[in-house]
Amino acid sequence: MDRHGLSERRACDLAGLHRSVFQYEKQDGGDEALRKRLRELANERRRFGYRRLGILLARVGIE
């Protein structure tokens, strides 16, 4: 945008992006402990789906 002197709206239009996609900033959820435990459970019990893993997490008090 700076190099070619384009507005954000024009640059997004040329690139085929919606402006909300361009403006998006990832928010840190602060749930690293939950993600780590979920990955551990998923590796231990590969056949379990997300619902069953959620139940296992709830049993140990993580929601």
mmCIF file of the N, C-alpha and C atoms, coordinates in Angstrom:
data_MODEL
# 
_entry.id   MODEL 
# 
loop_
_atom_site.group_PDB 
_atom_site.id 
_atom_site.type_symbol 
_atom_site.label_atom_id 
_atom_site.label_alt_id 
_atom_site.label_comp_id 
_atom_site.label_asym_id 
_atom_site.label_entity_id 
_atom_site.label_seq_id 
_atom_site.pdbx_PDB_ins_code 
_atom_site.Cartn_x 
_atom_site.Cartn_y 
_atom_site.Cartn_z 
_atom_site.occupancy 
_atom_site.B_iso_or_equiv 
_atom_site.pdbx_formal_charge 
_atom_site.auth_seq_id 
_atom_site.auth_comp_id 
_atom_site.auth_asym_id 
_atom_site.auth_atom_id 
_atom_site.pdbx_PDB_model_num 
ATOM 1   N N  . MET A 1 1  ? 0.830   -1.179  0.000  1.00 0.00 ? 1  MET A N  1 
ATOM 2   C CA . MET A 1 1  ? 0.000   0.000   0.000  1.00 0.00 ? 1  MET A CA 1 
ATOM 3   C C  . MET A 1 1  ? 0.878   1.249   0.000  1.00 0.00 ? 1  MET A C  1 
ATOM 4   N N  . ASP A 1 2  ? 1.906   1.245   0.840  1.00 0.00 ? 2  ASP A N  1 
ATOM 5   C CA . ASP A 1 2  ? 2.772   2.412   0.918  1.00 0.00 ? 2  ASP A CA 1 
ATOM 6   C C  . ASP A 1 2  ? 3.552   2.618   -0.375 1.00 0.00 ? 2  ASP A C  1 
ATOM 7   N N  . ARG A 1 3  ? 4.058   1.545   -0.909 1.00 0.00 ? 3  ARG A N  1 
ATOM 8   C CA . ARG A 1 3  ? 4.902   1.630   -2.100 1.00 0.00 ? 3  ARG A CA 1 
ATOM 9   C C  . ARG A 1 3  ? 4.136   2.185   -3.300 1.00 0.00 ? 3  ARG A C  1 
ATOM 10  N N  . HIS A 1 4  ? 2.879   1.763   -3.446 1.00 0.00 ? 4  HIS A N  1 
ATOM 11  C CA . HIS A 1 4  ? 2.112   2.166   -4.621 1.00 0.00 ? 4  HIS A CA 1 
ATOM 12  C C  . HIS A 1 4  ? 1.105   3.277   -4.321 1.00 0.00 ? 4  HIS A C  1 
ATOM 13  N N  . GLY A 1 5  ? 1.070   3.731   -3.076 1.00 0.00 ? 5  GLY A N  1 
ATOM 14  C CA . GLY A 1 5  ? 0.176   4.824   -2.719 1.00 0.00 ? 5  GLY A CA 1 
ATOM 15  C C  . GLY A 1 5  ? -1.299  4.472   -2.786 1.00 0.00 ? 5  GLY A C  1 
ATOM 16  N N  . LEU A 1 6  ? -1.617  3.234   -2.421 1.00 0.00 ? 6  LEU A N  1 
ATOM 17  C CA . LEU A 1 6  ? -3.004  2.787   -2.465 1.00 0.00 ? 6  LEU A CA 1 
ATOM 18  C C  . LEU A 1 6  ? -3.637  2.847   -1.085 1.00 0.00 ? 6  LEU A C  1 
ATOM 19  N N  . SER A 1 7  ? -4.928  3.055   -1.082 1.00 0.00 ? 7  SER A N  1 
ATOM 20  C CA . SER A 1 7  ? -5.664  2.969   0.174  1.00 0.00 ? 7  SER A CA 1 
ATOM 21  C C  . SER A 1 7  ? -5.843  1.499   0.539  1.00 0.00 ? 7  SER A C  1 
ATOM 22  N N  . GLU A 1 8  ? -6.169  1.270   1.792  1.00 0.00 ? 8  GLU A N  1 
ATOM 23  C CA . GLU A 1 8  ? -6.409  -0.110  2.242  1.00 0.00 ? 8  GLU A CA 1 
ATOM 24  C C  . GLU A 1 8  ? -7.560  -0.733  1.465  1.00 0.00 ? 8  GLU A C  1 
ATOM 25  N N  . ARG A 1 9  ? -8.600  0.035   1.271  1.00 0.00 ? 9  ARG A N  1 
ATOM 26  C CA . ARG A 1 9  ? -9.773  -0.476  0.545  1.00 0.00 ? 9  ARG A CA 1 
ATOM 27  C C  . ARG A 1 9  ? -9.406  -0.871  -0.882 1.00 0.00 ? 9  ARG A C  1 
ATOM 28  N N  . ARG A 1 10 ? -8.666  -0.027  -1.565 1.00 0.00 ? 10 ARG A N  1 
ATOM 29  C CA . ARG A 1 10 ? -8.288  -0.308  -2.954 1.00 0.00 ? 10 ARG A CA 1 
ATOM 30  C C  . ARG A 1 10 ? -7.342  -1.504  -3.037 1.00 0.00 ? 10 ARG A C  1 
ATOM 31  N N  . ALA A 1 11 ? -6.363  -1.570  -2.129 1.00 0.00 ? 11 ALA A N  1 
ATOM 32  C CA . ALA A 1 11 ? -5.404  -2.672  -2.143 1.00 0.00 ? 11 ALA A CA 1 
ATOM 33  C C  . ALA A 1 11 ? -6.103  -4.003  -1.891 1.00 0.00 ? 11 ALA A C  1 
ATOM 34  N N  . CYS A 1 12 ? -7.022  -4.019  -0.961 1.00 0.00 ? 12 CYS A N  1 
ATOM 35  C CA . CYS A 1 12 ? -7.762  -5.252  -0.672 1.00 0.00 ? 12 CYS A CA 1 
ATOM 36  C C  . CYS A 1 12 ? -8.632  -5.648  -1.858 1.00 0.00 ? 12 CYS A C  1 
ATOM 37  N N  . ASP A 1 13 ? -9.229  -4.663  -2.505 1.00 0.00 ? 13 ASP A N  1 
ATOM 38  C CA . ASP A 1 13 ? -10.057 -4.942  -3.668 1.00 0.00 ? 13 ASP A CA 1 
ATOM 39  C C  . ASP A 1 13 ? -9.217  -5.555  -4.786 1.00 0.00 ? 13 ASP A C  1 
ATOM 40  N N  . LEU A 1 14 ? -8.031  -5.006  -5.015 1.00 0.00 ? 14 LEU A N  1 
ATOM 41  C CA . LEU A 1 14 ? -7.155  -5.545  -6.055 1.00 0.00 ? 14 LEU A CA 1 
ATOM 42  C C  . LEU A 1 14 ? -6.667  -6.948  -5.729 1.00 0.00 ? 14 LEU A C  1 
ATOM 43  N N  . ALA A 1 15 ? -6.420  -7.214  -4.443 1.00 0.00 ? 15 ALA A N  1 
ATOM 44  C CA . ALA A 1 15 ? -5.926  -8.522  -4.023 1.00 0.00 ? 15 ALA A CA 1 
ATOM 45  C C  . ALA A 1 15 ? -7.049  -9.547  -3.878 1.00 0.00 ? 15 ALA A C  1 
ATOM 46  N N  . GLY A 1 16 ? -8.290  -9.071  -3.901 1.00 0.00 ? 16 GLY A N  1 
ATOM 47  C CA . GLY A 1 16 ? -9.421  -9.978  -3.751 1.00 0.00 ? 16 GLY A CA 1 
ATOM 48  C C  . GLY A 1 16 ? -9.665  -10.391 -2.309 1.00 0.00 ? 16 GLY A C  1 
ATOM 49  N N  . LEU A 1 17 ? -9.245  -9.556  -1.372 1.00 0.00 ? 17 LEU A N  1 
ATOM 50  C CA . LEU A 1 17 ? -9.427  -9.833  0.051  1.00 0.00 ? 17 LEU A CA 1 
ATOM 51  C C  . LEU A 1 17 ? -10.525 -8.953  0.624  1.00 0.00 ? 17 LEU A C  1 
ATOM 52  N N  . HIS A 1 18 ? -11.249 -9.481  1.568  1.00 0.00 ? 18 HIS A N  1 
ATOM 53  C CA . HIS A 1 18 ? -12.168 -8.659  2.326  1.00 0.00 ? 18 HIS A CA 1 
ATOM 54  C C  . HIS A 1 18 ? -11.349 -7.865  3.337  1.00 0.00 ? 18 HIS A C  1 
ATOM 55  N N  . ARG A 1 19 ? -11.746 -6.638  3.593  1.00 0.00 ? 19 ARG A N  1 
ATOM 56  C CA . ARG A 1 19 ? -10.948 -5.794  4.488  1.00 0.00 ? 19 ARG A CA 1 
ATOM 57  C C  . ARG A 1 19 ? -10.845 -6.369  5.904  1.00 0.00 ? 19 ARG A C  1 
ATOM 58  N N  . SER A 1 20 ? -11.877 -7.067  6.345  1.00 0.00 ? 20 SER A N  1 
ATOM 59  C CA . SER A 1 20 ? -11.826 -7.648  7.688  1.00 0.00 ? 20 SER A CA 1 
ATOM 60  C C  . SER A 1 20 ? -10.747 -8.721  7.787  1.00 0.00 ? 20 SER A C  1 
ATOM 61  N N  . VAL A 1 21 ? -10.487 -9.418  6.683  1.00 0.00 ? 21 VAL A N  1 
ATOM 62  C CA . VAL A 1 21 ? -9.418  -10.423 6.662  1.00 0.00 ? 21 VAL A CA 1 
ATOM 63  C C  . VAL A 1 21 ? -8.067  -9.730  6.775  1.00 0.00 ? 21 VAL A C  1 
ATOM 64  N N  . PHE A 1 22 ? -7.911  -8.624  6.093  1.00 0.00 ? 22 PHE A N  1 
ATOM 65  C CA . PHE A 1 22 ? -6.657  -7.872  6.135  1.00 0.00 ? 22 PHE A CA 1 
ATOM 66  C C  . PHE A 1 22 ? -6.411  -7.289  7.529  1.00 0.00 ? 22 PHE A C  1 
ATOM 67  N N  . GLN A 1 23 ? -7.454  -6.847  8.191  1.00 0.00 ? 23 GLN A N  1 
ATOM 68  C CA . GLN A 1 23 ? -7.326  -6.178  9.481  1.00 0.00 ? 23 GLN A CA 1 
ATOM 69  C C  . GLN A 1 23 ? -7.270  -7.146  10.660 1.00 0.00 ? 23 GLN A C  1 
ATOM 70  N N  . TYR A 1 24 ? -7.506  -8.424  10.421 1.00 0.00 ? 24 TYR A N  1 
ATOM 71  C CA . TYR A 1 24 ? -7.575  -9.422  11.494 1.00 0.00 ? 24 TYR A CA 1 
ATOM 72  C C  . TYR A 1 24 ? -6.269  -9.506  12.266 1.00 0.00 ? 24 TYR A C  1 
ATOM 73  N N  . GLU A 1 25 ? -6.362  -9.512  13.590 1.00 0.00 ? 25 GLU A N  1 
ATOM 74  C CA . GLU A 1 25 ? -5.211  -9.730  14.454 1.00 0.00 ? 25 GLU A CA 1 
ATOM 75  C C  . GLU A 1 25 ? -5.537  -10.878 15.387 1.00 0.00 ? 25 GLU A C  1 
ATOM 76  N N  . LYS A 1 26 ? -4.681  -11.876 15.396 1.00 0.00 ? 26 LYS A N  1 
ATOM 77  C CA . LYS A 1 26 ? -4.899  -13.038 16.237 1.00 0.00 ? 26 LYS A CA 1 
ATOM 78  C C  . LYS A 1 26 ? -4.849  -12.630 17.707 1.00 0.00 ? 26 LYS A C  1 
ATOM 79  N N  . GLN A 1 27 ? -5.774  -13.151 18.470 1.00 0.00 ? 27 GLN A N  1 
ATOM 80  C CA . GLN A 1 27 ? -5.822  -12.864 19.902 1.00 0.00 ? 27 GLN A CA 1 
ATOM 81  C C  . GLN A 1 27 ? -5.316  -14.073 20.661 1.00 0.00 ? 27 GLN A C  1 
ATOM 82  N N  . ASP A 1 28 ? -4.441  -13.825 21.610 1.00 0.00 ? 28 ASP A N  1 
ATOM 83  C CA . ASP A 1 28 ? -3.909  -14.907 22.430 1.00 0.00 ? 28 ASP A CA 1 
ATOM 84  C C  . ASP A 1 28 ? -4.972  -15.338 23.424 1.00 0.00 ? 28 ASP A C  1 
ATOM 85  N N  . GLY A 1 29 ? -5.360  -16.600 23.336 1.00 0.00 ? 29 GLY A N  1 
ATOM 86  C CA . GLY A 1 29 ? -6.411  -17.110 24.202 1.00 0.00 ? 29 GLY A CA 1 
ATOM 87  C C  . GLY A 1 29 ? -5.930  -17.454 25.597 1.00 0.00 ? 29 GLY A C  1 
ATOM 88  N N  . GLY A 1 30 ? -4.611  -17.587 25.775 1.00 0.00 ? 30 GLY A N  1 
ATOM 89  C CA . GLY A 1 30 ? -4.075  -17.906 27.091 1.00 0.00 ? 30 GLY A CA 1 
ATOM 90  C C  . GLY A 1 30 ? -4.421  -19.318 27.537 1.00 0.00 ? 30 GLY A C  1 
ATOM 91  N N  . ASP A 1 31 ? -4.585  -20.234 26.604 1.00 0.00 ? 31 ASP A N  1 
ATOM 92  C CA . ASP A 1 31 ? -4.998  -21.589 26.952 1.00 0.00 ? 31 ASP A CA 1 
ATOM 93  C C  . ASP A 1 31 ? -3.934  -22.617 26.587 1.00 0.00 ? 31 ASP A C  1 
ATOM 94  N N  . GLU A 1 32 ? -2.696  -22.262 26.759 1.00 0.00 ? 32 GLU A N  1 
ATOM 95  C CA . GLU A 1 32 ? -1.600  -23.173 26.399 1.00 0.00 ? 32 GLU A CA 1 
ATOM 96  C C  . GLU A 1 32 ? -1.618  -24.460 27.219 1.00 0.00 ? 32 GLU A C  1 
ATOM 97  N N  . ALA A 1 33 ? -1.932  -24.369 28.506 1.00 0.00 ? 33 ALA A N  1 
ATOM 98  C CA . ALA A 1 33 ? -1.983  -25.564 29.344 1.00 0.00 ? 33 ALA A CA 1 
ATOM 99  C C  . ALA A 1 33 ? -3.064  -26.528 28.839 1.00 0.00 ? 33 ALA A C  1 
ATOM 100 N N  . LEU A 1 34 ? -4.200  -25.978 28.483 1.00 0.00 ? 34 LEU A N  1 
ATOM 101 C CA . LEU A 1 34 ? -5.296  -26.792 27.953 1.00 0.00 ? 34 LEU A CA 1 
ATOM 102 C C  . LEU A 1 34 ? -4.893  -27.445 26.636 1.00 0.00 ? 34 LEU A C  1 
ATOM 103 N N  . ARG A 1 35 ? -4.274  -26.681 25.750 1.00 0.00 ? 35 ARG A N  1 
ATOM 104 C CA . ARG A 1 35 ? -3.851  -27.222 24.451 1.00 0.00 ? 35 ARG A CA 1 
ATOM 105 C C  . ARG A 1 35 ? -2.824  -28.334 24.630 1.00 0.00 ? 35 ARG A C  1 
ATOM 106 N N  . LYS A 1 36 ? -1.895  -28.121 25.551 1.00 0.00 ? 36 LYS A N  1 
ATOM 107 C CA . LYS A 1 36 ? -0.855  -29.123 25.794 1.00 0.00 ? 36 LYS A CA 1 
ATOM 108 C C  . LYS A 1 36 ? -1.473  -30.422 26.307 1.00 0.00 ? 36 LYS A C  1 
ATOM 109 N N  . ARG A 1 37 ? -2.372  -30.312 27.272 1.00 0.00 ? 37 ARG A N  1 
ATOM 110 C CA . ARG A 1 37 ? -3.013  -31.506 27.843 1.00 0.00 ? 37 ARG A CA 1 
ATOM 111 C C  . ARG A 1 37 ? -3.877  -32.212 26.800 1.00 0.00 ? 37 ARG A C  1 
ATOM 112 N N  . LEU A 1 38 ? -4.560  -31.430 25.963 1.00 0.00 ? 38 LEU A N  1 
ATOM 113 C CA . LEU A 1 38 ? -5.394  -32.013 24.918 1.00 0.00 ? 38 LEU A CA 1 
ATOM 114 C C  . LEU A 1 38 ? -4.545  -32.784 23.915 1.00 0.00 ? 38 LEU A C  1 
ATOM 115 N N  . ARG A 1 39 ? -3.405  -32.242 23.550 1.00 0.00 ? 39 ARG A N  1 
ATOM 116 C CA . ARG A 1 39 ? -2.508  -32.950 22.634 1.00 0.00 ? 39 ARG A CA 1 
ATOM 117 C C  . ARG A 1 39 ? -1.987  -34.237 23.260 1.00 0.00 ? 39 ARG A C  1 
ATOM 118 N N  . GLU A 1 40 ? -1.660  -34.187 24.553 1.00 0.00 ? 40 GLU A N  1 
ATOM 119 C CA . GLU A 1 40 ? -1.174  -35.387 25.248 1.00 0.00 ? 40 GLU A CA 1 
ATOM 120 C C  . GLU A 1 40 ? -2.247  -36.476 25.228 1.00 0.00 ? 40 GLU A C  1 
ATOM 121 N N  . LEU A 1 41 ? -3.479  -36.095 25.575 1.00 0.00 ? 41 LEU A N  1 
ATOM 122 C CA . LEU A 1 41 ? -4.574  -37.067 25.572 1.00 0.00 ? 41 LEU A CA 1 
ATOM 123 C C  . LEU A 1 41 ? -4.831  -37.614 24.172 1.00 0.00 ? 41 LEU A C  1 
ATOM 124 N N  . ALA A 1 42 ? -4.784  -36.746 23.174 1.00 0.00 ? 42 ALA A N  1 
ATOM 125 C CA . ALA A 1 42 ? -5.038  -37.181 21.800 1.00 0.00 ? 42 ALA A CA 1 
ATOM 126 C C  . ALA A 1 42 ? -3.956  -38.147 21.326 1.00 0.00 ? 42 ALA A C  1 
ATOM 127 N N  . ASN A 1 43 ? -2.725  -37.944 21.771 1.00 0.00 ? 43 ASN A N  1 
ATOM 128 C CA . ASN A 1 43 ? -1.653  -38.863 21.389 1.00 0.00 ? 43 ASN A CA 1 
ATOM 129 C C  . ASN A 1 43 ? -1.767  -40.198 22.121 1.00 0.00 ? 43 ASN A C  1 
ATOM 130 N N  . GLU A 1 44 ? -2.243  -40.162 23.360 1.00 0.00 ? 44 GLU A N  1 
ATOM 131 C CA . GLU A 1 44 ? -2.420  -41.397 24.119 1.00 0.00 ? 44 GLU A CA 1 
ATOM 132 C C  . GLU A 1 44 ? -3.583  -42.217 23.565 1.00 0.00 ? 44 GLU A C  1 
ATOM 133 N N  . ARG A 1 45 ? -4.650  -41.543 23.206 1.00 0.00 ? 45 ARG A N  1 
ATOM 134 C CA . ARG A 1 45 ? -5.877  -42.202 22.774 1.00 0.00 ? 45 ARG A CA 1 
ATOM 135 C C  . ARG A 1 45 ? -6.266  -41.711 21.382 1.00 0.00 ? 45 ARG A C  1 
ATOM 136 N N  . ARG A 1 46 ? -5.561  -42.220 20.404 1.00 0.00 ? 46 ARG A N  1 
ATOM 137 C CA . ARG A 1 46 ? -5.692  -41.735 19.023 1.00 0.00 ? 46 ARG A CA 1 
ATOM 138 C C  . ARG A 1 46 ? -7.086  -41.932 18.425 1.00 0.00 ? 46 ARG A C  1 
ATOM 139 N N  . ARG A 1 47 ? -7.810  -42.913 18.897 1.00 0.00 ? 47 ARG A N  1 
ATOM 140 C CA . ARG A 1 47 ? -9.119  -43.186 18.296 1.00 0.00 ? 47 ARG A CA 1 
ATOM 141 C C  . ARG A 1 47 ? -10.229 -42.334 18.881 1.00 0.00 ? 47 ARG A C  1 
ATOM 142 N N  . PHE A 1 48 ? -9.947  -41.603 19.949 1.00 0.00 ? 48 PHE A N  1 
ATOM 143 C CA . PHE A 1 48 ? -10.972 -40.785 20.588 1.00 0.00 ? 48 PHE A CA 1 
ATOM 144 C C  . PHE A 1 48 ? -11.197 -39.515 19.779 1.00 0.00 ? 48 PHE A C  1 
ATOM 145 N N  . GLY A 1 49 ? -12.435 -39.098 19.675 1.00 0.00 ? 49 GLY A N  1 
ATOM 146 C CA . GLY A 1 49 ? -12.786 -37.859 18.992 1.00 0.00 ? 49 GLY A CA 1 
ATOM 147 C C  . GLY A 1 49 ? -12.764 -36.688 19.963 1.00 0.00 ? 49 GLY A C  1 
ATOM 148 N N  . TYR A 1 50 ? -13.102 -35.528 19.458 1.00 0.00 ? 50 TYR A N  1 
ATOM 149 C CA . TYR A 1 50 ? -13.032 -34.329 20.282 1.00 0.00 ? 50 TYR A CA 1 
ATOM 150 C C  . TYR A 1 50 ? -14.037 -34.350 21.422 1.00 0.00 ? 50 TYR A C  1 
ATOM 151 N N  . ARG A 1 51 ? -15.181 -34.981 21.211 1.00 0.00 ? 51 ARG A N  1 
ATOM 152 C CA . ARG A 1 51 ? -16.169 -35.028 22.291 1.00 0.00 ? 51 ARG A CA 1 
ATOM 153 C C  . ARG A 1 51 ? -15.690 -35.877 23.455 1.00 0.00 ? 51 ARG A C  1 
ATOM 154 N N  . ARG A 1 52 ? -15.136 -37.018 23.137 1.00 0.00 ? 52 ARG A N  1 
ATOM 155 C CA . ARG A 1 52 ? -14.659 -37.907 24.190 1.00 0.00 ? 52 ARG A CA 1 
ATOM 156 C C  . ARG A 1 52 ? -13.450 -37.312 24.897 1.00 0.00 ? 52 ARG A C  1 
ATOM 157 N N  . LEU A 1 53 ? -12.567 -36.660 24.138 1.00 0.00 ? 53 LEU A N  1 
ATOM 158 C CA . LEU A 1 53 ? -11.423 -35.990 24.760 1.00 0.00 ? 53 LEU A CA 1 
ATOM 159 C C  . LEU A 1 53 ? -11.896 -34.862 25.676 1.00 0.00 ? 53 LEU A C  1 
ATOM 160 N N  . GLY A 1 54 ? -12.955 -34.183 25.268 1.00 0.00 ? 54 GLY A N  1 
ATOM 161 C CA . GLY A 1 54 ? -13.539 -33.129 26.114 1.00 0.00 ? 54 GLY A CA 1 
ATOM 162 C C  . GLY A 1 54 ? -14.055 -33.690 27.424 1.00 0.00 ? 54 GLY A C  1 
ATOM 163 N N  . ILE A 1 55 ? -14.638 -34.867 27.360 1.00 0.00 ? 55 ILE A N  1 
ATOM 164 C CA . ILE A 1 55 ? -15.141 -35.517 28.577 1.00 0.00 ? 55 ILE A CA 1 
ATOM 165 C C  . ILE A 1 55 ? -13.981 -35.874 29.491 1.00 0.00 ? 55 ILE A C  1 
ATOM 166 N N  . LEU A 1 56 ? -12.888 -36.398 28.906 1.00 0.00 ? 56 LEU A N  1 
ATOM 167 C CA . LEU A 1 56 ? -11.726 -36.724 29.717 1.00 0.00 ? 56 LEU A CA 1 
ATOM 168 C C  . LEU A 1 56 ? -11.127 -35.486 30.380 1.00 0.00 ? 56 LEU A C  1 
ATOM 169 N N  . LEU A 1 57 ? -11.095 -34.390 29.654 1.00 0.00 ? 57 LEU A N  1 
ATOM 170 C CA . LEU A 1 57 ? -10.584 -33.146 30.230 1.00 0.00 ? 57 LEU A CA 1 
ATOM 171 C C  . LEU A 1 57 ? -11.489 -32.673 31.365 1.00 0.00 ? 57 LEU A C  1 
ATOM 172 N N  . ALA A 1 58 ? -12.800 -32.799 31.173 1.00 0.00 ? 58 ALA A N  1 
ATOM 173 C CA . ALA A 1 58 ? -13.737 -32.367 32.215 1.00 0.00 ? 58 ALA A CA 1 
ATOM 174 C C  . ALA A 1 58 ? -13.578 -33.205 33.477 1.00 0.00 ? 58 ALA A C  1 
ATOM 175 N N  . ARG A 1 59 ? -13.268 -34.476 33.308 1.00 0.00 ? 59 ARG A N  1 
ATOM 176 C CA . ARG A 1 59 ? -13.105 -35.350 34.478 1.00 0.00 ? 59 ARG A CA 1 
ATOM 177 C C  . ARG A 1 59 ? -11.933 -34.920 35.355 1.00 0.00 ? 59 ARG A C  1 
ATOM 178 N N  . VAL A 1 60 ? -10.878 -34.402 34.737 1.00 0.00 ? 60 VAL A N  1 
ATOM 179 C CA . VAL A 1 60 ? -9.726  -33.964 35.520 1.00 0.00 ? 60 VAL A CA 1 
ATOM 180 C C  . VAL A 1 60 ? -9.845  -32.503 35.917 1.00 0.00 ? 60 VAL A C  1 
ATOM 181 N N  . GLY A 1 61 ? -10.970 -31.865 35.555 1.00 0.00 ? 61 GLY A N  1 
ATOM 182 C CA . GLY A 1 61 ? -11.238 -30.502 36.011 1.00 0.00 ? 61 GLY A CA 1 
ATOM 183 C C  . GLY A 1 61 ? -10.773 -29.410 35.070 1.00 0.00 ? 61 GLY A C  1 
ATOM 184 N N  . ILE A 1 62 ? -10.458 -29.761 33.844 1.00 0.00 ? 62 ILE A N  1 
ATOM 185 C CA . ILE A 1 62 ? -10.082 -28.736 32.876 1.00 0.00 ? 62 ILE A CA 1 
ATOM 186 C C  . ILE A 1 62 ? -11.226 -28.586 31.897 1.00 0.00 ? 62 ILE A C  1 
ATOM 187 N N  . GLU A 1 63 ? -11.714 -27.354 31.741 1.00 0.00 ? 63 GLU A N  1 
ATOM 188 C CA . GLU A 1 63 ? -12.826 -27.128 30.804 1.00 0.00 ? 63 GLU A CA 1 
ATOM 189 C C  . GLU A 1 63 ? -12.517 -26.023 29.880 1.00 0.00 ? 63 GLU A C  1 
# 
